[in-house]
């Protein structure tokens, strides 16, 4: 059974909220942030939780590999 697109967006929003409630920060969403977020909500998420959008695969891989090196993963 395939869910409508609206239901996918709701599930994704719940997943992100669950991660934030667990203290997870610096989440990369993408390729763009959800359209239903107001500019004020986006500012809070970016400033307080480090949420960013994904630009492109090559840039995202560079960011992720640098984070891994810093964390010794």
C-alpha positions, 0 to 999 in steps of 0.5 A: 500500500502506498501512502499519499505524499502528504502522509510521507511529509507528516511521517518525516516531520514526526521522525525529525521531531523525535530525533530532536527530542532525543537531543540529536543535532546537525541533521541534514535534510534535503535536498530542500527543507520542507515547504510547510515550515515558516521562515521563523520555524526554519530559523529556530531549527537552523540556529538551535538545532543545526538543521541544514539542507543538502546541496548536492551529493559531492558537497554532502559527502565532503561534509560527512567525511570531514565530520567523521574524521573529527569524530574518529568514526 
